[in-house]
Amino acid sequence: MATEMVERGNGRTAVTRLQGLVPVGRTARQMIRGVLVWGVVFALLVWELVNEFANQYPTAADRARLVATMGSDVGQQAIFGPAHHLDTVAGYTAFHMIGVLGIIGGVWGLLASTRLLRGEEDAGRVELLLAGPTTRQRTTVGALAGLGAGLLVLWAMTAGALVVFGRSADPPFSVSAGLFAALATVAPAAMFMAVGAVCSQLAATRRQAASLAAVVFGVAYLLRVVAYSGSSLRWLHWVTPLGWVDELRPLTASRPLVLLPIVGTIVALAALAVVLAGRRDLGASVLPAHDTAIARTRLLNSPLGLACRLTLRTSLGWIAGLSAAGLVLGMSTKTIENIWADTKSTGVIQRLGGASGGAAFLGLLFLIVAILVGLAAAGQVAATREEEAEGYLDHLLARPVARLPWLAGRFAVAAAGLAGAGVATGLFTWLGATIAGASVSFTDLLAAGVNVVPVGIFVLGIGTLAHGLVPRLAGAIAYGIVVWSLLVEIIGVSLGASRWLLDLSMLHHLARSPAADVRLDSVAVLIALGIAAAAAGALAFARRDLKGA
């Protein structure tokens, strides 16, 4: 009898351990697609930076001019962080990796964490796990371990790119320097992933958790901007986690000891998230939840009005973000003019119509804006699909609402938001450039803003077509179009790929306005294809059954 009881106890222990591994594998599987996409983007940026430095700044005079302009630009350092040893390929690569990829990684980390922790709880899937022999704390530990596994894959892909592509640099990157630089690049993602984990325990909903984590990120970024805006406040960079990452100084003068506060913060926040998870009930929150609110029924009398209500905050967020970025980067145009005065016609620079100086800089700036508009459109496709996958659409269609008006309303409102984002970016970029004293035309920059809108409409249309035919792949296809176009534009143009391959990129058909004149024929074709694809997708959606997640 005693032996049988011991065997039963061991069996329950084994089952409990296996149950604890479920969140690890589930979270890692949910992360892997996004991790692979961003891993490819990180790796490509490393390749592009190494080659760009060799092509654009081959002589000592070129590099001296780079240091004299970009190295002394307070505006750029406030946005992207301090620049060290810009006259070397290591310093140039590290400046852009930490300044750009660090910010992207931080935002991605907090969104991924809140989605896979609080979002899973909101959807009721954590409740199914807790029905087995496990606890809330063990489930949270498993989810955090899954997030860590995804982060490890991102680090490995970034490190591999730095080691492989760094060999072609002059001088080449050492293996240890590449590994440390990859660690510094993903450090912001790890820290704000931990911030998102804590916010997931504090907030009542995924949206509230993501908003709270975004506020923390915004404060940290604002402190860094203030710190690097003037020498008297430079000590503030030690107050913000993003400033700690800057002090790692990868590839130039690595400082491993600065990892101590970073690792300590991650461990402390992760432990706090586990403790908070064990002290609250499932579905509850530390912060008060608003279970009741005053009914606001404005715009809810039609599918178009509902689409406006559902997408308003997201659209305003993109418009505000792109406008602010356009204003700040526009103010850097005057300084950048000197750097780009003798731009070499290689890689993506070949598409700038022979322009140089501020026009060349703005041409590449609006290429990035086009990519962001495409990502915004892909996000709208994913949000539309989520309404169906989560069952919200079932309740709406149970009322006298037809499918076609609902989907058409979502498409129209999303397209209007993308158009607003493009126009606003053009206007605020012109305002920033004018404030800085750069000689740019208002009509040229307004046209450049309008020029990026067809990219968003095309992605939106193809995503809507996928929603009608293969709904579960709609979001992946929409994001895939943007990533594919970016890969072809960066690698294909730089390597001189064949014309038919380049034509498969929607970005290749986009004029680099304001460096080149807007191509009205390409704009019309992209818009027409997007609308036609959306119409076909709407017809397919009207004839199929609703599909859940």
C-alpha positions as CSV (number, residue, x, y, z in Angstrom):
1,M,0.0,0.0,0.0
2,A,2.8,2.4,0.9
3,T,4.6,1.6,-2.3
4,E,1.4,2.3,-4.3
5,M,0.9,5.6,-2.6
6,V,4.5,6.7,-3.4
7,E,4.0,5.7,-7.1
8,R,0.8,7.7,-7.2
9,G,2.5,10.7,-5.7
10,N,5.4,10.5,-8.1
11,G,2.9,10.2,-11.0
12,R,1.1,13.3,-9.9
13,T,4.4,15.1,-9.5
14,A,5.4,14.2,-13.1
15,V,2.0,15.3,-14.4
16,T,2.3,18.6,-12.6
17,R,5.8,19.2,-14.1
18,L,4.5,18.4,-17.6
19,Q,1.6,20.7,-17.0
20,G,4.0,23.4,-16.1
21,L,5.8,23.0,-19.4
22,V,2.7,23.7,-21.4
23,P,2.8,27.5,-21.1
24,V,6.5,27.4,-22.2
25,G,5.9,25.6,-25.4
26,R,2.6,27.4,-26.2
27,T,4.1,30.9,-25.6
28,A,7.3,30.0,-27.6
29,R,5.1,28.8,-30.5
30,Q,3.0,32.0,-30.5
31,M,6.2,34.1,-30.5
32,I,8.2,32.3,-33.1
33,R,6.6,33.9,-36.2
34,G,7.2,37.4,-35.0
35,V,10.7,36.5,-33.7
36,L,11.7,35.1,-37.1
37,V,10.4,38.2,-38.9
38,W,12.2,40.6,-36.7
39,G,15.3,38.4,-36.6
40,V,15.5,38.7,-40.4
41,V,15.0,42.4,-40.2
42,F,17.7,42.8,-37.6
43,A,20.1,40.7,-39.7
44,L,19.4,42.6,-42.9
45,L,20.0,45.9,-41.2
46,V,23.4,44.6,-40.0
47,W,24.3,43.6,-43.5
48,E,23.1,46.9,-44.9
49,L,25.0,49.0,-42.4
50,V,28.3,47.2,-42.9
51,N,28.0,47.6,-46.7
52,E,26.6,51.2,-46.6
53,F,29.6,52.4,-44.5
54,A,32.1,50.9,-47.0
55,N,30.3,52.3,-50.0
56,Q,29.3,55.7,-48.7
57,Y,32.3,56.6,-46.6
58,P,35.3,55.0,-48.3
59,T,37.9,57.7,-47.6
60,A,39.2,59.4,-44.5
61,A,37.7,62.7,-45.7
62,D,34.3,61.2,-46.1
63,R,34.5,59.8,-42.6
64,A,35.7,63.0,-41.1
65,R,32.8,64.8,-42.7
66,L,30.4,62.2,-41.2
67,V,31.9,62.8,-37.7
68,A,31.7,66.6,-38.1
69,T,28.1,66.5,-39.1
70,M,26.2,63.5,-37.7
71,G,28.5,63.2,-34.7
72,S,27.8,66.8,-33.6
73,D,24.0,66.7,-34.4
74,V,22.4,67.1,-31.0
75,G,18.9,66.3,-32.5
76,Q,20.0,62.9,-33.8
77,Q,21.7,62.0,-30.6
78,A,18.6,63.0,-28.6
79,I,16.5,60.6,-30.8
80,F,18.9,57.7,-31.3
81,G,21.4,58.0,-28.5
82,P,25.1,59.0,-28.4
83,A,27.4,58.3,-31.3
84,H,30.9,56.9,-30.5
85,H,33.7,56.4,-33.1
86,L,31.4,57.2,-36.1
87,D,34.5,57.2,-38.3
88,T,34.7,53.4,-38.0
89,V,32.4,50.7,-39.3
90,A,32.0,49.4,-35.8
91,G,30.9,52.7,-34.4
92,Y,28.6,53.4,-37.3
93,T,26.9,50.0,-37.0
94,A,26.6,50.2,-33.2
95,F,25.0,53.7,-33.4
96,H,22.3,52.6,-35.7
97,M,21.7,49.2,-34.1
98,I,21.2,50.5,-30.6
99,G,19.4,53.7,-31.7
100,V,17.0,52.0,-34.1
101,L,16.7,48.3,-33.3
102,G,16.8,49.0,-29.5
103,I,13.7,51.2,-29.8
104,I,11.9,48.8,-32.1
105,G,12.8,45.9,-29.8
106,G,11.6,47.7,-26.7
107,V,8.2,48.4,-28.2
108,W,7.9,44.8,-29.6
109,G,8.9,43.3,-26.3
110,L,6.2,45.1,-24.3
111,L,3.5,44.4,-26.9
112,A,4.5,40.7,-27.1
113,S,4.5,40.3,-23.3
114,T,1.1,41.9,-22.7
115,R,-0.4,39.9,-25.6
116,L,0.8,36.6,-24.4
117,L,0.2,37.1,-20.7
118,R,-2.9,39.4,-20.2
119,G,-4.2,38.8,-23.7
120,E,-4.3,35.0,-23.1
121,E,-6.0,35.5,-19.8
122,D,-8.6,37.8,-21.4
123,A,-9.3,35.2,-24.0
124,G,-10.0,32.5,-21.4
125,R,-7.1,30.2,-22.4
126,V,-5.3,30.5,-19.1
127,E,-8.4,29.2,-17.4
128,L,-8.1,26.0,-19.3
129,L,-4.5,25.5,-18.1
130,L,-5.5,26.2,-14.5
131,A,-8.1,23.5,-14.7
132,G,-5.2,21.0,-14.5
133,P,-2.7,20.4,-11.7
134,T,-0.9,23.7,-11.8
135,T,-1.0,27.2,-10.2
136,R,-1.2,30.8,-11.5
137,Q,2.4,31.3,-10.4
138,R,3.7,28.2,-12.3
139,T,1.7,29.2,-15.4
140,T,3.2,32.7,-15.3
141,V,6.7,31.3,-14.9
142,G,6.1,29.0,-17.9
143,A,4.9,31.9,-20.0
144,L,7.9,34.0,-19.0
145,A,10.2,31.1,-19.9
146,G,8.5,30.9,-23.3
147,L,9.1,34.7,-23.9
148,G,12.7,34.1,-22.9
149,A,13.0,31.3,-25.4
150,G,11.7,33.6,-28.2
151,L,14.1,36.3,-27.1
152,L,17.0,33.8,-27.2
153,V,16.2,33.0,-30.9
154,L,16.2,36.7,-31.7
155,W,19.6,37.2,-30.0
156,A,21.0,34.1,-31.9
157,M,19.8,35.5,-35.3
158,T,21.2,38.9,-34.6
159,A,24.5,37.5,-33.2
160,G,24.8,35.3,-36.3
161,A,24.4,38.2,-38.6
162,L,27.0,40.3,-36.7
163,V,29.5,37.5,-36.8
164,V,29.0,36.5,-40.4
165,F,28.6,40.0,-42.0
166,G,31.1,41.5,-39.6
167,R,33.9,39.4,-41.2
168,S,33.6,41.6,-44.3
169,A,34.0,44.8,-42.3
170,D,37.3,46.7,-42.3
171,P,38.5,46.0,-39.7
172,P,36.3,42.9,-39.1
173,F,34.2,42.4,-35.9
174,S,35.5,39.8,-33.5
175,V,33.2,37.0,-32.5
176,S,33.0,38.1,-28.9
177,A,32.3,41.7,-29.9
178,G,29.5,40.5,-32.2
179,L,27.9,38.4,-29.5
180,F,28.0,41.2,-27.0
181,A,26.6,43.7,-29.6
182,A,23.7,41.3,-30.2
183,L,23.1,41.1,-26.5
184,A,23.0,44.9,-26.3
185,T,20.6,45.1,-29.2
186,V,18.0,42.8,-27.6
187,A,18.5,44.1,-24.1
188,P,15.7,46.8,-24.4
189,A,13.3,44.1,-25.7
190,A,14.1,41.9,-22.6
191,M,13.6,44.8,-20.2
192,F,10.3,46.0,-21.6
193,M,9.1,42.5,-22.0
194,A,9.6,42.3,-18.2
195,V,7.8,45.6,-17.8
196,G,4.9,44.2,-19.9
197,A,4.8,41.2,-17.6
198,V,4.3,43.3,-14.5
199,C,1.7,45.5,-16.2
200,S,-0.2,42.4,-17.3
201,Q,-0.7,41.6,-13.6
202,L,-1.5,45.2,-12.6
203,A,-4.0,46.0,-15.4
204,A,-7.5,44.6,-15.9
205,T,-7.3,44.1,-19.7
206,R,-4.7,43.6,-22.4
207,R,-5.3,47.1,-23.8
208,Q,-4.8,48.7,-20.4
209,A,-1.7,46.6,-19.8
210,A,-0.2,47.6,-23.1
211,S,-1.1,51.3,-22.5
212,L,0.5,51.2,-19.1
213,A,3.7,49.6,-20.4
214,A,3.8,52.1,-23.3
215,V,3.7,54.9,-20.8
216,V,6.7,53.4,-19.0
217,F,8.5,53.1,-22.2
218,G,7.6,56.7,-23.2
219,V,8.9,58.1,-19.9
220,A,12.1,56.2,-20.3
221,Y,12.6,57.4,-23.9
222,L,11.7,61.0,-22.9
223,L,14.3,61.0,-20.1
224,R,16.9,59.8,-22.6
225,V,16.0,62.5,-25.1
226,V,16.3,65.2,-22.4
227,A,19.6,63.7,-21.2
228,Y,21.2,63.9,-24.6
229,S,19.7,67.3,-25.5
230,G,22.2,69.2,-23.4
231,S,25.4,68.5,-21.5
232,S,24.1,69.8,-18.2
233,L,21.5,67.1,-18.0
234,R,23.5,64.2,-19.3
235,W,23.5,62.5,-15.9
236,L,19.8,61.7,-16.5
237,H,20.7,58.9,-18.9
238,W,21.6,56.8,-15.8
239,V,18.0,57.1,-14.6
240,T,16.5,55.4,-17.7
241,P,17.0,51.8,-18.8
242,L,17.6,53.0,-22.3
243,G,20.5,55.0,-21.1
244,W,22.0,51.9,-19.6
245,V,21.9,50.2,-23.0
246,D,23.7,53.2,-24.5
247,E,26.5,52.8,-21.9
248,L,27.1,49.2,-23.0
249,R,29.0,50.7,-26.1
250,P,29.0,47.5,-28.2
251,L,31.7,47.0,-30.9
252,T,33.6,50.1,-29.8
253,A,34.4,49.9,-26.1
254,S,32.3,47.1,-24.6
255,R,31.3,47.5,-21.0
256,P,30.0,44.2,-19.7
257,L,29.6,45.5,-16.1
258,V,26.7,47.8,-17.2
259,L,24.8,44.5,-17.8
260,L,24.4,44.2,-14.0
261,P,21.6,46.8,-13.6
262,I,19.9,45.5,-16.8
263,V,19.9,41.9,-15.7
264,G,19.0,42.9,-12.2
265,T,16.0,44.9,-13.5
266,I,14.8,42.0,-15.7
267,V,15.1,39.5,-12.8
268,A,13.3,41.8,-10.3
269,L,10.4,42.6,-12.6
270,A,10.0,39.0,-13.6
271,A,9.9,37.9,-10.0
272,L,7.4,40.7,-9.2
273,A,5.2,39.5,-12.0
274,V,5.2,36.0,-10.6
275,V,4.4,37.2,-7.1
276,L,1.6,39.4,-8.3
277,A,0.1,36.5,-10.3
278,G,0.0,34.3,-7.3
279,R,-1.8,37.0,-5.1
280,R,-4.7,37.8,-7.4
281,D,-7.6,35.8,-8.7
282,L,-7.9,34.8,-12.4
283,G,-9.3,37.7,-14.4
284,A,-8.7,40.1,-11.5
285,S,-6.2,43.0,-11.4
286,V,-4.2,45.0,-8.9
287,L,-5.4,48.3,-10.4
288,P,-9.2,49.0,-10.2
289,A,-11.2,47.9,-13.2
290,H,-14.1,50.0,-14.5
291,D,-16.9,47.4,-14.8
292,T,-19.5,50.1,-15.7
293,A,-19.3,53.2,-17.8
294,I,-21.5,55.7,-19.3
295,A,-22.9,54.5,-22.6
296,R,-21.5,56.3,-25.6
297,T,-23.5,55.3,-28.6
298,R,-22.3,58.0,-31.0
299,L,-21.6,56.5,-34.5
300,L,-23.0,53.1,-33.6
301,N,-26.0,53.4,-35.9
302,S,-24.2,52.0,-38.9
303,P,-21.3,49.6,-39.9
304,L,-19.3,52.6,-41.1
305,G,-19.8,54.4,-37.8
306,L,-18.8,51.3,-35.9
307,A,-15.6,51.0,-38.0
308,C,-14.8,54.6,-37.2
309,R,-15.2,53.9,-33.4
310,L,-13.1,50.8,-33.5
311,T,-10.2,52.2,-35.6
312,L,-10.1,55.8,-34.3
313,R,-7.5,55.4,-31.6
314,T,-5.2,53.3,-33.7
315,S,-5.4,55.6,-36.6
316,L,-4.8,58.7,-34.5
317,G,-1.8,56.9,-32.9
318,W,-0.2,56.3,-36.2
319,I,-0.9,59.8,-37.4
320,A,0.5,61.3,-34.3
321,G,3.6,59.1,-34.3
322,L,4.4,59.6,-37.9
323,S,3.8,63.3,-37.6
324,A,6.1,63.6,-34.7
325,A,8.8,61.6,-36.4
326,G,8.4,63.7,-39.5
327,L,8.7,66.9,-37.5
328,V,11.9,65.8,-35.7
329,L,13.6,64.3,-38.8
330,G,12.6,67.3,-40.8
331,M,14.4,69.5,-38.3
332,S,17.5,67.4,-39.0
333,T,17.4,68.0,-42.8
334,K,19.6,71.1,-42.7
335,T,22.3,69.2,-40.9
336,I,22.0,66.1,-43.1
337,E,22.4,68.2,-46.2
338,N,26.1,68.4,-45.7
339,I,26.5,64.6,-45.1
340,W,24.6,63.7,-48.2
341,A,26.1,66.4,-50.4
342,D,28.2,63.9,-52.3
343,T,26.0,60.8,-52.0
344,K,27.3,57.8,-53.9
345,S,24.8,56.2,-56.3
346,T,24.8,52.6,-54.9
347,G,22.2,50.3,-53.5
348,V,18.9,52.0,-52.8
349,I,20.5,55.4,-53.4
350,Q,20.3,54.6,-57.2
351,R,16.5,55.1,-57.0
352,L,16.8,58.8,-55.9
353,G,16.9,60.2,-59.4
354,G,20.4,61.6,-59.1
355,A,19.4,63.8,-56.1
356,S,21.8,64.6,-53.3
357,G,21.8,66.5,-50.0
358,G,18.6,67.1,-48.2
359,A,16.4,65.8,-51.1
360,A,18.2,62.4,-51.0
361,F,17.8,62.2,-47.3
362,L,14.1,63.0,-47.5
363,G,13.7,60.5,-50.3
364,L,15.0,57.7,-48.1
365,L,13.0,59.1,-45.2
366,F,9.7,58.7,-47.1
367,L,10.7,55.2,-48.1
368,I,10.8,54.3,-44.4
369,V,7.4,56.1,-44.0
370,A,6.0,53.9,-46.8
371,I,7.1,50.8,-45.0
372,L,5.5,52.0,-41.7
373,V,2.3,52.8,-43.6
374,G,2.3,49.3,-45.0
375,L,2.8,47.9,-41.5
376,A,-0.1,50.0,-40.2
377,A,-2.3,48.6,-43.0
378,A,-1.2,45.1,-42.1
379,G,-2.2,45.8,-38.5
380,Q,-5.7,46.9,-39.6
381,V,-6.0,43.6,-41.6
382,A,-5.0,41.6,-38.5
383,A,-7.5,43.6,-36.3
384,T,-10.3,43.0,-38.7
385,R,-9.6,39.3,-38.7
386,E,-9.4,39.3,-34.9
387,E,-13.0,40.5,-34.7
388,E,-14.1,37.4,-36.5
389,A,-11.6,35.0,-34.8
390,E,-12.7,36.1,-31.3
391,G,-16.4,35.8,-32.1
392,Y,-17.3,39.5,-31.8
393,L,-18.5,39.5,-35.4
394,D,-21.0,36.7,-34.6
395,H,-22.9,39.0,-32.3
396,L,-22.9,41.9,-34.8
397,L,-24.1,39.8,-37.7
398,A,-26.9,38.4,-35.6
399,R,-28.5,41.8,-35.9
400,P,-29.7,43.3,-39.2
401,V,-26.2,44.0,-40.5
402,A,-24.9,42.6,-43.8
403,R,-21.4,41.3,-44.2
404,L,-20.4,43.4,-47.2
405,P,-21.2,46.8,-45.6
406,W,-19.3,45.8,-42.5
407,L,-16.1,44.8,-44.4
408,A,-16.4,47.7,-46.8
409,G,-16.7,50.1,-43.8
410,R,-13.5,48.6,-42.2
411,F,-11.6,49.0,-45.5
412,A,-12.8,52.5,-46.2
413,V,-12.1,53.8,-42.7
414,A,-8.6,52.1,-42.6
415,A,-7.8,53.6,-46.0
416,A,-8.8,57.1,-44.8
417,G,-6.6,56.7,-41.7
418,L,-3.6,55.7,-43.9
419,A,-4.2,58.7,-46.1
420,G,-4.4,61.0,-43.1
421,A,-1.1,59.5,-41.8
422,G,0.7,60.1,-45.1
423,V,-0.5,63.7,-45.6
424,A,0.2,64.6,-41.9
425,T,3.7,63.2,-42.3
426,G,4.4,65.3,-45.3
427,L,3.0,68.4,-43.6
428,F,5.0,68.0,-40.4
429,T,8.2,67.1,-42.2
430,W,7.9,70.3,-44.2
431,L,7.3,72.2,-40.9
432,G,10.4,70.7,-39.3
433,A,12.6,71.4,-42.3
434,T,11.3,75.0,-42.5
435,I,12.0,75.6,-38.8
436,A,15.6,74.3,-39.4
437,G,16.1,76.6,-42.4
438,A,16.2,73.9,-45.0
439,S,15.2,74.9,-48.5
440,V,12.3,72.4,-49.3
441,S,9.1,72.9,-51.2
442,F,5.8,72.6,-49.4
443,T,4.1,71.0,-52.5
444,D,7.0,68.5,-52.9
445,L,6.7,67.3,-49.3
446,L,3.0,67.1,-49.5
447,A,3.2,65.1,-52.6
448,A,5.8,62.8,-50.9
449,G,3.3,62.2,-48.1
450,V,0.5,61.4,-50.5
451,N,2.9,59.2,-52.5
452,V,3.2,56.6,-49.6
453,V,-0.6,56.1,-49.3
454,P,-0.9,53.7,-52.2
455,V,1.4,51.3,-50.4
456,G,-1.0,51.1,-47.5
457,I,-4.1,50.7,-49.8
458,F,-2.4,47.9,-51.7
459,V,-1.5,46.0,-48.5
460,L,-4.9,46.6,-47.1
461,G,-6.5,45.3,-50.3
462,I,-4.4,42.1,-50.5
463,G,-5.0,41.5,-46.8
464,T,-8.8,41.9,-47.3
465,L,-8.5,39.4,-50.2
466,A,-6.7,36.9,-47.9
467,H,-9.3,37.5,-45.3
468,G,-12.0,36.4,-47.7
469,L,-10.1,33.4,-49.0
470,V,-7.8,32.2,-46.2
471,P,-8.8,34.1,-43.1
472,R,-6.4,32.4,-40.7
473,L,-3.5,33.6,-42.8
474,A,-4.7,37.1,-43.5
475,G,-2.5,38.9,-41.0
476,A,0.6,36.9,-41.9
477,I,0.1,37.5,-45.7
478,A,-0.4,41.3,-45.1
479,Y,2.8,41.5,-43.0
480,G,4.6,39.2,-45.4
481,I,4.0,41.5,-48.3
482,V,5.7,44.4,-46.4
483,V,8.6,42.3,-45.3
484,W,9.1,40.7,-48.7
485,S,9.1,44.1,-50.4
486,L,11.6,45.4,-47.9
487,L,13.9,42.4,-48.4
488,V,13.8,42.8,-52.2
489,E,14.4,46.6,-52.0
490,I,17.4,46.2,-49.7
491,I,19.0,43.1,-51.0
492,G,17.8,42.9,-54.6
493,V,18.7,46.5,-55.5
494,S,22.1,46.3,-53.8
495,L,23.0,43.0,-55.5
496,G,21.6,44.0,-58.9
497,A,18.8,41.4,-59.0
498,S,16.9,40.7,-62.2
499,R,14.1,43.1,-63.2
500,W,11.3,40.6,-62.7
501,L,12.3,40.0,-59.1
502,L,12.5,43.7,-58.4
503,D,9.0,44.2,-59.9
504,L,7.6,41.8,-57.2
505,S,8.3,44.5,-54.6
506,M,5.6,47.1,-54.3
507,L,8.3,49.5,-53.0
508,H,10.2,49.2,-56.3
509,H,7.2,50.9,-58.1
510,L,7.2,53.8,-55.7
511,A,9.0,57.0,-56.7
512,R,11.5,58.3,-54.1
513,S,9.6,61.6,-53.7
514,P,10.7,64.3,-53.0
515,A,14.1,63.2,-54.5
516,A,12.3,62.1,-57.6
517,D,9.0,63.1,-59.2
518,V,5.9,61.1,-58.2
519,R,5.0,58.5,-60.8
520,L,1.2,58.9,-61.2
521,D,0.9,55.7,-63.3
522,S,2.4,53.6,-60.5
523,V,0.3,55.3,-57.9
524,A,-2.9,54.6,-59.9
525,V,-2.0,51.0,-60.5
526,L,-1.3,50.3,-56.8
527,I,-4.5,51.9,-55.7
528,A,-6.5,50.1,-58.4
529,L,-5.0,46.7,-57.5
530,G,-5.7,47.3,-53.8
531,I,-9.4,48.2,-54.4
532,A,-9.9,45.3,-56.8
533,A,-8.3,42.9,-54.4
534,A,-10.5,44.2,-51.6
535,A,-13.7,43.9,-53.7
536,A,-12.8,40.3,-54.5
537,G,-12.0,39.6,-50.9
538,A,-15.4,41.1,-49.8
539,L,-17.3,38.8,-52.3
540,A,-15.4,35.8,-51.0
541,F,-16.1,36.7,-47.4
542,A,-19.8,37.1,-48.1
543,R,-20.0,33.5,-49.4
544,R,-18.1,31.6,-46.8
545,D,-18.8,30.6,-43.2
546,L,-17.3,32.5,-40.3
547,K,-14.1,31.0,-39.0
548,G,-12.8,31.2,-35.4
549,A,-9.2,31.2,-34.3
